């Protein structure tokens, strides 16, 4: 009888343990499902808010799940150059050594860059210390551009547009370039080694720590005879600023998009801790479902990071994109 009671007790304990395990697994499954649902809803909101029009040009903020943009005061963008590549190259990312999403037909109307997978990233240090970096979405260099009409040699001049988030200057804005202008820069433009650059109005974005990188994405769009728009998403908040397309006529020559995290201006570098790995994704809209080309050595920014490029692939469909890894 004593052994029978002990056996029944043991069986009871086992049943409780199994029930507890099933309950725990069920709760874990519900948690994962809920997280996936939340992520899906947030992604849908980001897509929807990007298509929500505003009454005029300017700077705006929106917070999930609201579908309204709230106008905020614009600030002056930093008067520092986020320089074009110099051609020096190197083994790590930047200064030309980068992939760009290239379309084989038509023109790019919009690009959305994100970092869907981030592993091993514990720290990042740049020109101004920890969490000092820029996130850039850059166009190709555009020849025969109307903005170059005042250049010494208009056929040699190149127009270029960057959608930039500067962590040190806590702002997001567009920086426009006329490369090889070799003449007195247009009014309101800064001179840089024979080139000229100017900025759009900037929207204030808090200094984001590198641990938030996976939650950040940047959207850049161009509209002929209208407004070019930068939207930066950080978690459940979106920040927006606009500028006239006629500054460098991006909508008339946008064929490639480079997206990455690099140094915060002036050709500087973003240093990640050893063991860092980042997946970079660039979705392009050009009116087709064709897979974009992974154009190698097609980076246009002169800023860099200390990561090494991995393989890149292009995927077609309703939202064509390229995806690649970089790690150290």
LOMI-628980 format. One line per 3 residues: number of its first residue (from 1); for each residue x, y, z of C-alpha. Coordinates in pm, 1 decimal, padded with zeros to 6 digits. Layout:
N
NUM> X,Y,Z; ...
END
This chain:
328
1> 00000.0,00000.0,00000.0; 00283.7,00237.9,00090.3; 00447.4,00175.7,-00247.6
4> 00113.1,00225.5,-00424.9; 00062.2,00567.0,-00256.8; 00418.2,00669.3,-00348.9
7> 00360.4,00564.2,-00710.0; 00036.2,00762.4,-00726.2; 00213.3,01065.8,-00576.9
10> 00492.1,01045.3,-00832.8; 00241.7,01014.9,-01117.1; 00056.1,01317.0,-00980.6
13> 00374.1,01523.9,-00971.3; 00453.5,01421.4,-01328.3; 00104.7,01519.3,-01445.5
16> 00137.6,01859.1,-01276.5; 00480.8,01910.2,-01433.2; 00348.8,01815.6,-01777.6
19> 00047.5,02045.7,-01733.2; 00274.2,02327.8,-01620.6; 00499.0,02267.0,-01919.6
22> 00206.1,02269.7,-02159.5; 00074.9,02590.4,-01999.4; 00418.5,02751.6,-02018.8
25> 00457.6,02651.4,-02382.7; 00108.8,02782.0,-02453.4; 00183.5,03116.1,-02288.7
28> 00512.5,03140.4,-02479.4; 00330.3,03066.6,-02804.4; 00070.2,03332.6,-02726.4
31> 00346.3,03582.9,-02643.5; 00530.7,03513.4,-02970.1; 00203.6,03534.5,-03164.5
34> 00114.3,03864.3,-02995.4; 00459.2,04008.0,-03068.9; 00430.2,03904.0,-03432.7
37> 00084.0,04062.6,-03451.6; 00214.1,04384.9,-03296.1; 00506.6,04394.1,-03540.6
40> 00270.3,04335.7,-03831.3; 00032.4,04608.7,-03718.2; 00322.8,04852.1,-03674.2
43> 00455.0,04771.5,-04023.3; 00107.6,04832.0,-04168.6; 00084.2,05163.4,-03983.4
46> 00421.4,05274.7,-04116.9; 00308.0,05195.5,-04470.3; -00024.7,05374.0,-04422.3
49> 00110.0,05687.7,-04252.5; 00357.4,05732.2,-04538.5; 00059.9,05770.6,-04773.6
52> -00126.7,06012.2,-04547.4; -00100.4,06355.0,-04707.7; -00032.5,06678.8,-04523.8
55> -00169.0,07019.4,-04613.3; 00163.6,07185.5,-04690.1; 00539.8,07149.9,-04690.1
58> 00722.0,07147.0,-04357.6; 00810.4,06919.1,-04067.8; 00578.6,06672.4,-03896.6
61> 00553.5,06393.8,-03638.4; 00310.5,06103.2,-03602.2; 00270.2,05838.9,-03330.7
64> 00127.0,05488.8,-03365.8; -00163.0,05417.0,-03406.7; -00275.2,05770.0,-03503.8
67> -00312.6,05836.0,-03876.9; -00257.0,06210.3,-03841.3; 00062.5,06405.9,-03896.4
70> 00116.1,06681.6,-03640.2; 00309.0,06979.6,-03770.3; 00618.4,07070.6,-03567.6
73> 00869.4,07350.3,-03596.8; 01146.8,07281.1,-03844.8; 01506.8,07337.2,-03737.0
76> 01816.2,07432.7,-03932.0; 02012.6,07134.0,-04059.6; 02382.0,07119.5,-03965.1
79> 02611.9,07309.5,-04199.8; 02850.6,07015.1,-04232.2; 02911.1,06813.8,-04549.8
82> 02814.7,06447.0,-04571.6; 03070.6,06409.9,-04845.4; 03058.9,06218.9,-05172.9
85> 03295.9,05926.9,-05216.6; 03655.4,06010.8,-05300.2; 03736.1,05685.6,-05478.7
88> 03996.2,05580.9,-05222.5; 03800.1,05261.4,-05155.9; 03889.6,05010.3,-04885.7
91> 03787.5,04673.8,-04748.0; 03524.3,04801.4,-04507.2; 03189.6,04958.7,-04595.7
94> 03171.5,05309.2,-04739.2; 03360.6,05550.0,-04963.8; 03234.6,05358.0,-05267.1
97> 03256.3,05006.0,-05123.2; 02885.9,04936.0,-05077.9; 02586.1,04783.1,-05252.0
100> 02313.1,04993.7,-05409.0; 01968.2,04883.5,-05524.1; 01965.3,04949.1,-05898.7
103> 01656.3,04936.7,-06120.1; 01690.8,04810.6,-06477.9; 01390.7,05003.5,-06609.5
106> 01204.0,05316.6,-06517.5; 01303.3,05546.4,-06232.5; 01290.3,05503.6,-05856.6
109> 01006.8,05694.4,-05694.6; 01063.0,05572.0,-05339.4; 01312.5,05370.5,-05134.6
112> 01268.6,05237.6,-04781.0; 01581.3,05127.1,-04597.0; 01582.5,04919.7,-04278.0
115> 01793.8,04686.4,-04062.8; 01568.5,04381.3,-04011.6; 01832.5,04169.9,-03835.1
118> 02090.0,04308.8,-03590.7; 02301.0,04070.3,-03381.0; 02604.9,04111.5,-03161.0
121> 02591.6,04493.1,-03170.4; 02678.1,04616.1,-02822.0; 02836.4,04951.0,-02896.8
124> 02913.5,05200.3,-03171.7; 03159.0,05488.7,-03151.3; 03203.2,05772.0,-03397.8
127> 03348.0,06117.2,-03438.5; 03162.8,06250.1,-03132.4; 03187.8,05943.8,-02905.5
130> 02933.1,05667.4,-02833.5; 02621.4,05649.9,-03053.5; 02773.4,05892.2,-03303.9
133> 02664.1,05793.8,-03654.8; 02450.8,05886.9,-03951.8; 02196.4,05678.2,-04139.5
136> 02199.3,05768.4,-04507.4; 01978.0,05683.2,-04802.7; 02163.9,05815.9,-05106.5
139> 02082.5,05851.8,-05475.1; 02317.1,05782.1,-05764.3; 02520.5,06066.3,-05912.4
142> 02302.4,06222.2,-06184.7; 02448.3,06365.8,-06506.7; 02288.0,06619.9,-06742.3
145> 02086.3,06765.3,-06457.4; 01911.0,07103.4,-06488.5; 02048.6,07205.2,-06147.2
148> 02397.2,07207.3,-06304.5; 02316.3,07480.1,-06557.5; 02537.5,07732.2,-06377.1
151> 02839.4,07501.8,-06347.5; 03165.7,07582.2,-06525.2; 03115.3,07267.6,-06731.5
154> 02749.5,07158.7,-06698.5; 02808.8,06825.5,-06873.2; 03071.9,06729.2,-06612.6
157> 02861.5,06840.6,-06312.9; 02681.4,06571.9,-06110.6; 02369.4,06624.6,-05899.5
160> 02321.7,06411.2,-05588.0; 02067.2,06383.0,-05304.6; 02107.2,06230.3,-04957.6
163> 01833.9,06153.4,-04706.4; 02022.8,06183.7,-04376.6; 01968.7,06119.4,-04006.5
166> 02246.9,06269.6,-03793.9; 02259.5,06129.9,-03440.2; 02500.8,06399.5,-03319.3
169> 02286.6,06682.3,-03453.3; 01958.2,06507.5,-03357.6; 01792.9,06584.2,-03688.8
172> 01680.6,06432.9,-04018.6; 01699.9,06626.8,-04345.3; 01795.1,06613.8,-04711.7
175> 02137.5,06725.8,-04827.9; 02173.5,06828.3,-05193.0; 02499.0,06833.3,-05391.7
178> 02631.6,06975.9,-05716.1; 02959.8,06790.5,-05766.9; 03230.8,06936.0,-05997.5
181> 03039.9,07263.4,-06008.3; 03374.4,07449.4,-06021.9; 03208.7,07788.0,-06013.7
184> 03061.6,08030.3,-05760.8; 02796.6,07828.4,-05578.6; 02430.3,07930.2,-05612.8
187> 02291.9,08159.5,-05343.7; 02232.5,07971.2,-05017.5; 02473.4,07689.3,-05105.2
190> 02798.9,07605.0,-04926.5; 03124.2,07553.8,-05114.8; 03325.7,07234.4,-05064.6
193> 03639.1,07164.5,-05270.6; 03489.9,07268.1,-05604.1; 03151.4,07119.5,-05512.8
196> 02841.5,07286.7,-05369.3; 02591.9,07159.9,-05111.9; 02283.6,07280.7,-04927.5
199> 02018.9,07134.2,-04697.0; 01644.0,07110.0,-04668.0; 01468.6,07208.2,-04348.2
202> 01537.3,06951.4,-04075.0; 01299.6,06775.8,-03840.7; 01421.5,06711.2,-03486.6
205> 01479.4,06343.5,-03405.7; 01618.4,06239.7,-03064.9; 01967.9,06092.8,-03038.6
208> 01897.1,05722.0,-03073.6; 02122.6,05468.5,-02901.2; 02262.1,05193.9,-03121.0
211> 02050.2,04931.2,-02944.0; 01747.2,05079.9,-03124.1; 01893.6,05021.7,-03470.4
214> 01657.2,04734.3,-03553.6; 01354.1,04961.2,-03490.2; 01477.6,05234.3,-03727.8
217> 01394.1,05273.6,-04095.3; 01422.5,05561.6,-04340.9; 01196.7,05632.4,-04638.2
220> 01288.0,05868.1,-04920.1; 01052.9,05963.1,-05203.3; 01063.7,06196.1,-05505.4
223> 00776.3,06359.4,-05692.1; 00825.4,06539.6,-06022.7; 00730.6,06909.2,-05995.4
226> 00638.2,06841.2,-05633.6; 00796.0,06761.9,-05297.5; 01064.2,06511.4,-05209.9
229> 01000.7,06361.6,-04867.7; 01206.9,06200.5,-04593.0; 01030.2,05993.0,-04328.1
232> 01228.4,05841.0,-04043.0; 01065.3,05577.7,-03822.8; 01189.1,05496.7,-03473.8
235> 00976.3,05236.3,-03301.5; 00622.6,05376.3,-03287.0; 00711.0,05733.0,-03390.3
238> 00754.7,05880.9,-03738.0; 00933.8,06204.4,-03830.3; 00887.9,06381.3,-04164.1
241> 01042.7,06666.5,-04360.4; 00996.9,06783.5,-04718.7; 01184.6,06975.0,-04987.1
244> 01122.7,07082.7,-05347.0; 01218.4,06825.4,-05610.4; 01345.2,07110.1,-05828.5
247> 01652.7,07157.1,-05605.2; 01833.8,06870.5,-05787.0; 01545.2,06715.2,-05985.1
250> 01585.9,06373.8,-05821.5; 01265.5,06239.9,-05978.8; 01422.7,06278.6,-06325.0
253> 01734.2,06068.8,-06266.5; 01698.4,05832.2,-05967.9; 01827.3,05488.8,-06073.4
256> 02014.8,05359.9,-05766.1; 01975.1,05377.3,-05387.3; 02248.3,05321.1,-05130.5
259> 02132.0,05270.8,-04770.9; 02356.0,05219.4,-04467.8; 02475.5,05335.7,-04126.5
262> 02808.8,05520.3,-04140.2; 03001.9,05803.7,-03977.2; 02828.5,06130.4,-03890.6
265> 02958.2,06355.3,-04167.2; 03291.1,06484.7,-04293.9; 03407.1,06146.0,-04419.2
268> 03409.4,06002.0,-04065.7; 03367.2,05636.4,-03964.6; 03124.2,05447.9,-03740.7
271> 03309.6,05183.6,-03532.5; 03111.5,04879.7,-03419.8; 03229.2,04633.0,-03157.6
274> 03383.8,04306.7,-03276.3; 03121.0,04039.7,-03342.6; 02864.4,04281.9,-03486.4
277> 02640.8,04168.9,-03771.6; 02379.0,04382.7,-03949.0; 02136.9,04292.3,-04226.8
280> 02057.4,04583.4,-04458.4; 01740.7,04591.3,-04668.9; 01642.0,04843.9,-04936.0
283> 01292.3,04829.2,-05088.3; 01244.0,05024.6,-05409.3; 00932.9,05145.4,-05590.0
286> 00973.8,05202.4,-05963.0; 00643.4,05080.8,-06107.7; 00760.0,04723.0,-06171.8
289> 00778.6,04395.4,-05978.9; 01127.7,04319.5,-06109.0; 01402.4,04232.1,-05863.3
292> 01649.2,04520.2,-05818.0; 02012.0,04460.1,-05909.0; 02271.9,04442.3,-05630.9
295> 02509.0,04698.2,-05779.5; 02850.3,04646.1,-05619.3; 03103.1,04924.7,-05556.9
298> 02808.7,05159.1,-05614.8; 02812.9,05347.6,-05286.1; 02810.3,05724.3,-05324.8
301> 02879.2,05848.9,-04971.0; 03229.5,05924.0,-04843.8; 03144.2,05821.8,-04485.6
304> 03229.8,05468.2,-04372.7; 03188.7,05200.2,-04105.7; 03425.7,04923.7,-03993.3
307> 03213.3,04632.3,-04117.1; 03281.8,04398.3,-04408.4; 03026.7,04332.2,-04680.3
310> 02871.9,03987.4,-04715.5; 02663.9,03855.0,-05004.3; 02373.4,04046.5,-05156.4
313> 02056.8,03926.6,-05329.7; 01768.0,04096.3,-05507.8; 01405.5,03984.5,-05479.5
316> 01110.2,04084.0,-05697.3; 00740.3,04105.5,-05614.5; 00497.7,04367.8,-05491.6
319> 00777.9,04528.4,-05289.1; 01107.7,04456.8,-05468.6; 01420.4,04479.4,-05254.7
322> 01785.0,04394.5,-05210.9; 01923.6,04250.1,-04889.8; 02280.5,04200.5,-04772.1
325> 02481.9,04150.0,-04455.5; 02779.7,04334.2,-04311.2; 02981.4,04215.0,-04012.6
328> 03319.6,04214.9,-03841.0
END
